[in-house]
Amino acid sequence: MANKKNLKTLIAVIATITFWGGLVTSSMATAQTSVSTSGQPADEASGAPTEQSEASVAPLPAAPPAAPPSGLAQSSIADGEVPKGPIAPAFPPAIPSIDYGTRMRMGMKVQNPNAPDKMNDIGEQMDADIMMSGQIHRYFKWTASVTMSYTGSAGASNAVTVQPLDVFAHLALLPEFNIMMGRMLVIADLFAPGGPWGQDNFVFAGFFPLVAAPALPKAGPTGRDLGTTVWGAPFDGHAKYYLGVFNLNDPASHPLYTGRLQVSLLSGLPNFNQRATYYGTKDLMVAGIGGQYQKNGSTRTDATTTPPTVFVDDFKLVTGDLTFEKSIHDVGTVSAIGAFTKYWGQYQPWKQSYLGEVGFMLGQTLGIGKPRLNLRYQGGKSPVTDAKTSYVIDTQLSYNVHAWYARLMVGYRRGDTWLAATGASQASNMVYLGLQLWDP
């Protein structure tokens, strides 16, 4: 009997616990269903929100969105603008590291190659670079890149020329002292550190119609040569120097010595590469001088003799330039460049050359970009025809979507070149359309 009594007591206790447990569970479910989507409990009859008491059940807070990894910047660039700083990679940079990018320039020109004063034919040119760089240690860096081009010159095939561009090792000890060895830019003037990508005009400075040799400091293909450059940018880039020795691929010839010194008063230019215009992101007041020397570097070959006779003379060059650029609030950016170069060497194609350039870019974005107007005049004289001057005038309107990273250009070139072979001047006219794209 006792066992039966104990069993009945146990069953009663279990039933009581089950009854009260179900009641509590039902009450909690009712409280949860009475919470509205706004975080307030709603009146079941009217659906109107009511005030919460301290005993009301509050909803769980939503989890905050995941924060991006530290050190990353926004990858987007505002229309018509230059990024405020370097575009961060997908992950924070590390050492050792590797980076890569591409850039391209496409151009279509309207000009007759056989009668350059007439615009009744169409040609095209293409330039594209694939660039890689890396860092092994904070003192050791490297760069390797190739370039592909199609000049669109008369009689040329549609084959694309592929050749090395920059291939060098970089010992970066201090901002004031760097050593680079390999194939790299030969720097003496203003335009070499930025190349065609960092200047305003689609046609690179120093090129005259119908003249194969440009009026530029001496260098190899694509403005590069094999050698070594020591450079530095003291005072946060407000001063900069380049000292180089090149033409080291041929031990039988004399080396080419080159150098440049510049002072930038308004904005520092601390990098090896620099641009001729910064589209208003930097105010510029830059003065630079450069020089080159190569023993027996001025040559001419007389192919009429057997064997051919080679005439030599020492090559020397002095160049100077002034750059001014100022952003005037929301009105726009005013730019001006002046440059002069003097050549020595009896067999040089040029005796002197000079350049003057002015530009203005609107401060306001129109559509997705900012329009910019540029006017450039270039003149030059050859040693043989000292009294005759060759000149070319470039007028260009560009539409800068992402500054130099995405640009559309249309321009007109008018030139008059003195040709020693004919003893007369030859006029030229050309209209061109250019597109420049660059991975920032």
DRENDO-511864 format. One record per residue (C-alpha): x, y, z; residue number from 1. Coordinates in Angstrom, 1 decimal, decimal comma, always signed. Each point is the difference from the previous one (the first is absolute). Last residue first. Example, Ala and Ser with C-alpha at 12.3 -4.5 7.8 and 13.67 -1.06 7.14 Angstrom:
DRENDO-511864
      u      v      w resi
  +13,7   -1,1   +7,1    2
   -1,4   -3,4   +0,7    1
This chain:
DRENDO-511864
      u      v      w resi
  +45,1  +53,4  -60,9  440
   -0,4   -2,2   -3,0  439
   +0,5   +2,3   -3,0  438
   -2,1   +0,9   -3,0  437
   +0,9   +2,6   -2,6  436
   -2,1   +0,7   -3,1  435
   +1,1   +2,1   -2,9  434
   -1,7   +1,6   -3,0  433
   +2,2   +1,8   -2,6  432
   -0,2   +2,7   -2,6  431
   +3,2   +0,6   -2,0  430
   +1,4   +2,7   -2,3  429
   +3,6   +0,2   -1,4  428
   +2,0   +2,5   -1,9  427
   +3,4   -0,8   -1,5  426
   +2,8   +2,5   -0,2  425
   +2,7   -0,1   -2,6  424
   +3,6   -1,1   -0,6  423
   -1,2   -3,5   -1,1  422
   +2,3   -2,1   +2,2  421
   +0,3   +2,8   +2,6  420
   -3,7   -0,2   +0,8  419
   -1,3   +3,1   +1,8  418
   -3,3   -1,0   +1,8  417
   -3,2   +2,0   +0,1  416
   -2,6   -1,2   +2,4  415
   -3,7   +0,1   +0,8  414
   -1,3   -2,6   +2,5  413
   -3,7   -0,3   +1,0  412
   -1,4   -1,7   +3,0  411
   -2,6   -2,3   +1,6  410
   +0,7   -1,6   +3,3  409
   -1,9   -2,5   +2,3  408
   +1,5   -0,7   +3,4  407
   -0,2   -2,7   +2,6  406
   +2,8   -0,5   +2,5  405
   +1,5   +3,5   -0,7  404
   -2,8   +1,8   +1,8  403
   -2,8   -2,6   +0,6  402
   -2,5   +1,2   -2,6  401
   +2,2   +2,6   -1,6  400
   -1,4   +1,3   -3,3  399
   +2,7   +1,5   -2,1  398
   +0,0   +2,9   -2,5  397
   +3,3   +0,3   -1,9  396
   +1,8   +2,6   -2,1  395
   +3,5   -0,9   -1,1  394
   +2,3   +2,4   -1,9  393
   +3,1   -1,3   -1,8  392
   +3,1   +1,8   -1,0  391
   +3,1   -0,4   -2,1  390
   +2,4   +2,9   -0,2  389
   +2,3   +0,8   -2,8  388
   +3,0   +2,3   +0,5  387
   +2,1   -2,8   +1,6  386
   -0,5   -2,4   -2,9  385
   +2,8   -2,4   +0,5  384
   +0,1   +0,1   +3,8  383
   -3,8   -0,6   +0,2  382
   -2,4   +2,5   +1,6  381
   -3,1   -0,6   +2,2  380
   -3,4   +1,3   +0,9  379
   -2,9   -1,3   +2,1  378
   -3,3   +1,7   +0,8  377
   -2,6   -1,5   +2,3  376
   -3,7   +0,9   +0,7  375
   -2,1   -2,0   +2,5  374
   -3,7   +0,1   +0,9  373
   -1,3   -2,3   +2,8  372
   -3,6   -1,3   +0,5  371
   -0,9   -1,7   +3,3  370
   -1,7   -3,4   +0,2  369
   -3,1   -2,0   +0,7  368
   -2,6   +2,5   -1,3  367
   +1,6   +3,4   +0,4  366
   +2,2   +0,0   +3,1  365
   +0,8   +3,5   +1,3  364
   +3,6   +1,5   +0,2  363
   +0,4   +0,3   -3,7  362
   +3,5   -0,8   -1,2  361
   +2,3   +2,6   -1,6  360
   +3,3   -0,5   -1,9  359
   +3,0   +1,9   -1,2  358
   +3,1   -1,4   -1,8  357
   +3,3   +1,4   -1,3  356
   +2,8   -2,1   -1,4  355
   +3,5   +0,5   -1,3  354
   +2,5   -1,8   -2,1  353
   +3,7   +0,5   -0,9  352
   +2,7   -1,4   -2,3  351
   -2,0   -3,0   -1,2  350
   +0,9   -3,0   -2,1  349
   +3,4   -0,4   +1,7  348
   +3,0   -0,6   -2,1  347
   +2,2   +2,9   +1,1  346
   -0,7   -0,5   +3,6  345
   -1,5   +2,5   +2,5  344
   -3,7   +0,2   +0,9  343
   -1,9   +2,8   +1,7  342
   -3,4   -0,6   +1,7  341
   -2,7   +2,5   +1,0  340
   -3,2   -0,6   +2,0  339
   -3,1   +2,0   +1,1  338
   -3,0   -1,5   +1,6  337
   -3,3   +1,7   +1,2  336
   -3,1   -1,4   +1,8  335
   -3,2   +1,6   +1,3  334
   -2,5   -2,1   +1,9  333
   -3,7   +0,7   +0,4  332
   -2,6   +2,4   +1,3  331
   -0,8   -2,0   +3,1  330
   +2,9   +1,3   +2,1  329
   +2,7   +1,3   -2,4  328
   +2,3   -3,0   -0,4  327
   +3,6   +1,0   -1,0  326
   +2,6   -1,6   -2,2  325
   +3,4   +1,5   -1,0  324
   +2,8   -1,9   -1,6  323
   +3,4   +1,4   -1,0  322
   +2,6   -1,8   -2,2  321
   +3,7   -0,3   -0,7  320
   +2,1   -2,1   -2,3  319
   +3,7   -0,4   -0,7  318
   +1,4   -2,6   -2,5  317
   +3,4   -1,2   -1,0  316
   +1,1   -2,6   -2,6  315
   +3,7   -0,3   -1,0  314
   +0,6   -0,5   -3,7  313
   +0,2   -3,0   -2,3  312
   +0,1   -0,7   -3,8  311
   -0,5   -3,6   -1,0  310
   +1,2   -1,0   -3,5  309
   -1,6   -3,0   -1,6  308
   +2,4   -2,7   -1,3  307
   -0,1   +0,8   -2,8  306
   -1,3   +3,5   -0,4  305
   -3,5   +1,1   -0,9  304
   -1,4   -1,0   +3,4  303
   +1,3   +3,1   +1,7  302
   -1,0   -0,5   +3,6  301
   -0,6   +3,0   +2,4  300
   +0,7   +0,1   +3,7  299
   -0,5   +2,2   +3,1  298
   +0,9   -2,1   +3,1  297
   +3,8   +0,2   -0,5  296
   +0,3   +0,6   +3,7  295
   -3,5   +0,2   +1,6  294
   -1,4   +2,8   +2,1  293
   -3,4   +0,9   +1,2  292
   -1,6   +2,8   +2,0  291
   -3,0   +1,1   +2,0  290
   -1,6   +3,0   +1,6  289
   -3,3   +0,3   +1,9  288
   -2,3   +2,6   +1,4  287
   -3,4   -1,0   +1,5  286
   -2,8   +2,1   +1,3  285
   -2,9   -2,4   +0,3  284
   -3,3   -0,1   +1,9  283
   -1,0   -3,6   +0,3  282
   -3,4   -1,7   -0,5  281
   -0,8   +2,5   -2,7  280
   +0,4   -2,2   -3,0  279
   +3,4   -1,4   +1,1  278
   +1,9   +1,2   -3,1  277
   +3,5   -0,8   -1,2  276
   +0,0   -3,2   +2,0  275
   +2,5   -1,6   +2,3  274
   +1,9   -3,3   +0,2  273
   +2,8   -0,5   +2,6  272
   -2,4   +1,1   +2,7  271
   +0,3   +2,8   +2,5  270
   -1,6   +2,9   -1,9  269
   -0,7   +2,6   +2,7  268
   -2,5   +2,7   -0,6  267
   +0,5   +3,8   -0,1  266
   +3,7   +0,6   -0,6  265
   +1,2   -2,9   -2,1  264
   +3,7   +0,1   -0,7  263
   +1,7   -2,1   -2,7  262
   +3,3   -1,6   -0,9  261
   +0,5   -2,3   -2,9  260
   +2,8   -2,3   -1,2  259
   +1,4   -2,0   -2,9  258
   +3,3   -1,7   -0,8  257
   +0,0   -2,1   -3,2  256
   +2,7   -2,7   +0,1  255
   +2,6   -0,3   -2,8  254
   -0,4   -2,8   -2,6  253
   +1,8   -3,3   -0,2  252
   -1,5   -1,3   +3,2  251
   -3,5   +0,1   -1,6  250
   -2,8   -0,7   +2,5  249
   +1,2   +2,8   +2,3  248
   -1,7   +2,7   -2,0  247
   -0,8   +1,7   +3,3  246
   +1,4   +1,9   +3,0  245
   -2,5   +1,8   +2,2  244
   -0,3   +2,8   +2,6  243
   -3,5   +1,2   +0,9  242
   -0,8   +2,7   +2,6  241
   -3,0   +1,2   +1,8  240
   -1,0   +3,0   +2,3  239
   -3,4   +0,7   +1,4  238
   -0,4   -3,8   +0,1  237
   -0,5   -0,3   +3,8  236
   +3,1   +2,1   +0,7  235
   +2,3   -2,2   -2,0  234
   -1,1   -2,1   -3,0  233
   +2,7   -2,4   -1,1  232
   +1,6   -1,5   -3,1  231
   +2,8   -2,3   -1,0  230
   -0,6   -1,5   -3,4  229
   +1,7   -3,0   -1,6  228
   +0,1   -1,3   -3,6  227
   -1,8   -1,6   -2,9  226
   -2,1   +2,5   -1,9  225
   -3,6   +1,3   -0,1  224
   -1,8   +2,8   -1,9  223
   -2,2   -2,5   -1,8  222
   +3,0   -1,3   -2,0  221
   +3,4   +1,5   +1,2  220
   +0,7   +3,5   +1,4  219
   +1,4   +3,3   -0,9  218
   -1,9   +3,1   +1,1  217
   -2,9   +1,0   -2,2  216
   -0,6   +1,7   -3,4  215
   -1,3   -3,2   -1,6  214
   +1,9   -1,8   -2,8  213
   -2,3   -1,3   -2,8  212
   -1,1   +3,4   -1,2  211
   -3,1   +0,1   -2,3  210
   -2,1   +1,8   +2,7  209
   +1,9   +1,1   +3,1  208
   +0,2   -2,0   +3,3  207
   +1,5   +1,8   +2,9  206
   -3,0   -0,4   +2,5  205
   -2,1   -3,1   -0,3  204
   -3,1   +0,1   -2,1  203
   -3,1   -0,5   +2,2  202
   +0,6   +3,2   +1,8  201
   -0,3   +0,6   +3,7  200
   +2,9   -1,9   +1,4  199
   +0,2   -2,9   +2,4  198
   -0,8   -2,9   -2,3  197
   +2,2   +1,1   -2,8  196
   +3,1   -0,4   +2,2  195
   -0,2   +1,2   +3,6  194
   +3,7   +0,0   +1,0  193
   +1,1   +0,9   -3,6  192
   -2,0   +3,2   -0,4  191
   +1,9   +2,5   +2,2  190
   +3,5   -0,6   -1,4  189
   +3,1   -2,0   +0,9  188
   -1,3   -3,5   +0,8  187
   +0,9   -3,2   -1,8  186
   -2,8   -2,4   +0,9  185
   +0,9   -3,5   +1,1  184
   +1,8   -3,2   -1,0  183
   +2,1   -1,3   +2,9  182
   +1,2   +1,4   +3,2  181
   -1,8   +2,4   +2,4  180
   +1,7   +1,7   +3,0  179
   -1,9   +2,2   +2,5  178
   +1,1   +2,7   +2,3  177
   -2,0   +2,9   +1,5  176
   -3,2   -2,1   +0,6  175
   +2,4   -2,4   +1,7  174
   +1,4   -3,5   -0,7  173
   -2,1   -1,0   -3,0  172
   +2,1   -2,4   -2,0  171
   -2,0   -0,5   -3,2  170
   +0,5   -2,8   -2,5  169
   -0,9   +0,7   -3,6  168
   -2,0   -1,1   -3,0  167
   -2,1   +2,8   -1,5  166
   -1,3   -0,4   -3,5  165
   +0,9   -3,3   -1,7  164
   -1,2   -0,5   -3,6  163
   -3,1   -1,0   -1,9  162
   -0,7   +1,5   -3,5  161
   -3,5   -0,7   -1,3  160
   -0,3   -1,2   -3,6  159
   -2,4   +2,0   -2,1  158
   +2,7   +0,5   -2,7  157
   +1,7   +3,3   -0,5  156
   +0,1   +1,7   -3,4  155
   -0,9   +3,4   +1,4  154
   -0,1   +0,2   +3,8  153
   -2,8   -1,4   +2,1  152
   +2,3   -0,1   +3,0  151
   -1,1   -3,3   +1,6  150
   +1,3   -0,5   +3,5  149
   +0,4   -2,6   +2,8  148
   +1,9   +0,8   +3,1  147
   +1,5   -2,2   +2,7  146
   +0,5   +0,4   +3,7  145
   +2,3   -1,0   +2,8  144
   +0,6   +1,9   +3,3  143
   +1,9   -0,9   +3,1  142
   +0,3   +1,1   +3,6  141
   +2,6   -0,5   +2,8  140
   +0,3   +2,3   +3,1  139
   -3,3   -0,9   +1,7  138
   +0,7   -3,6   -1,0  137
   -1,2   -2,1   -3,0  136
   -2,2   +2,7   -1,6  135
   -1,8   -0,5   -3,2  134
   -0,8   +1,5   -3,4  133
   -1,9   -1,1   -3,1  132
   -1,1   +2,0   -3,1  131
   -1,8   -0,9   -3,2  130
   +0,2   +2,8   -2,4  129
   -2,2   +0,9   -3,1  128
   +0,6   +2,4   -2,9  127
   -2,1   +0,1   -3,1  126
   +0,0   +2,0   -3,2  125
   -2,6   +0,6   -2,7  124
   -0,1   +1,4   -3,5  123
   -2,7   +1,8   -2,1  122
   +0,4   +1,7   -3,4  121
   -1,2   +3,3   -1,6  120
   +1,5   +2,6   +2,3  119
   +2,5   +1,7   -2,3  118
   +3,2   +1,8   +1,1  117
   +1,6   -3,4   +0,6  116
   -0,1   -1,0   -3,6  115
   +1,4   -3,6   +0,0  114
   -1,2   -0,8   +3,5  113
   -3,4   +1,6   -0,6  112
   -1,4   +1,1   +3,3  111
   -3,0   -0,8   +2,3  110
   +1,4   -1,6   +3,2  109
   -1,5   -2,6   +2,3  108
   +1,7   -0,6   +3,4  107
   -0,1   -2,6   +2,6  106
   +1,9   +0,3   +3,3  105
   +0,3   -2,9   +2,5  104
   +0,8   -0,7   +3,6  103
   +0,4   -3,2   +2,0  102
   +0,6   -0,9   +3,6  101
   +2,0   -2,3   +2,4  100
   +1,0   -0,2   +3,6   99
   +2,2   -2,5   +1,9   98
   +0,8   -0,2   +3,6   97
   +2,7   -1,3   +2,4   96
   -0,8   +1,8   +2,1   95
   -3,7   +0,7   +0,6   94
   -2,6   +2,4   -1,3   93
   -3,5   -0,1   +1,6   92
   -2,4   -2,1   -2,1   91
   -2,0   +0,8   -3,1   90
   +2,4   +2,8   -0,9   89
   -0,3   +3,6   +1,2   88
   -0,4   +2,7   -2,6   87
   +2,8   +2,5   +0,7   86
   -1,2   +3,4   +1,3   85
   -2,6   +2,6   -0,7   84
   -1,1   -1,8   -3,2   83
   -0,1   +2,5   -2,9   82
   -3,3   +1,4   -1,0   81
   -2,3   +0,3   -3,0   80
   -2,4   -2,6   +1,4   79
   +0,8   -1,0   +3,5   78
   +2,3   -2,9   +0,4   77
   -1,2   -3,2   +1,5   76
   +2,4   -2,4   +1,9   75
   -0,8   +1,4   +3,4   74
   +3,1   -0,4   +2,2   73
   +1,2   -3,1   +1,8   72
   +2,3   +0,2   +3,0   71
   -2,2   -2,0   +2,4   70
   -2,0   -2,8   -1,5   69
   -3,6   +0,9   -0,8   68
   -2,4   +0,1   +2,9   67
   -2,7   -2,7   +0,1   66
   -3,4   +1,4   +0,3   65
   -1,4   +0,4   +3,5   64
   -2,1   -3,0   +1,4   63
   -3,6   +1,0   +0,5   62
   -1,0   +0,6   +3,6   61
   -2,1   -2,7   +1,7   60
   -3,6   +1,0   +0,5   59
   -1,1   +1,4   +3,3   58
   -2,2   -2,1   +2,4   57
   -2,1   +2,3   +2,1   56
   +0,7   +0,1   +3,8   55
   +1,5   +3,5   -0,1   54
   -3,2   +1,2   -1,6   53
   -0,3   +0,6   -3,7   52
   -2,4   +2,7   -1,3   51
   -2,7   -1,1   -2,4   50
   +0,1   -0,2   -3,8   49
   -3,3   -0,1   -1,8   48
   -1,2   -3,4   -1,4   47
   -3,5   +0,8   +1,1   46
   -1,0   -3,2   +1,9   45
   +3,4   -1,6   +0,5   44
   +1,6   +3,2   +1,3   43
   +3,5   +0,0   -1,4   42
   +3,2   -0,5   +2,0   41
   +2,8   +2,3   -1,3   40
   +3,1   -1,0   -1,9   39
   -1,2   +1,5   -3,3   38
   -0,9   -3,5   -1,3   37
   -2,6   -0,4   +2,8   36
   +0,4   -2,1   +3,1   35
   -3,2   -1,7   +1,1   34
   +1,1   -3,4   -1,4   33
   +2,8   -0,1   +2,6   32
   -2,3   +0,6   +3,0   31
   -2,5   -2,7   -1,1   30
   +2,9   -2,5   -0,4   29
   +1,2   +0,8   +3,5   28
   -3,4   -0,5   +1,5   27
   -0,5   -3,4   -1,7   26
   +3,3   -1,2   +1,3   25
   -0,9   +1,1   +3,5   24
   -3,3   -1,8   -0,2   23
   +1,6   -3,2   -1,4   22
   +2,5   -0,1   +2,9   21
   -2,8   +0,6   +2,5   20
   -2,0   -3,0   -1,2   19
   +3,0   -2,3   -0,6   18
   +1,3   +0,7   +3,6   17
   -3,4   -0,8   +1,5   16
   -0,4   -3,2   -2,1   15
   +3,5   -1,2   +1,1   14
   -0,9   +0,7   +3,7   13
   -3,3   -1,8   -0,3   12
   +1,7   -3,1   -1,6   11
   +2,6   -0,1   +2,8   10
   -2,8   +0,1   +2,7    9
   -1,9   -2,8   -1,7    8
   +3,1   -2,2   -0,1    7
   +0,7   +0,7   +3,7    6
   -3,5   -1,1   +0,9    5
   +0,3   -3,2   -2,1    4
   +3,3   -0,8   +1,7    3
   -1,5   +0,5   +3,4    2
   -2,9   -2,3   -0,8    1
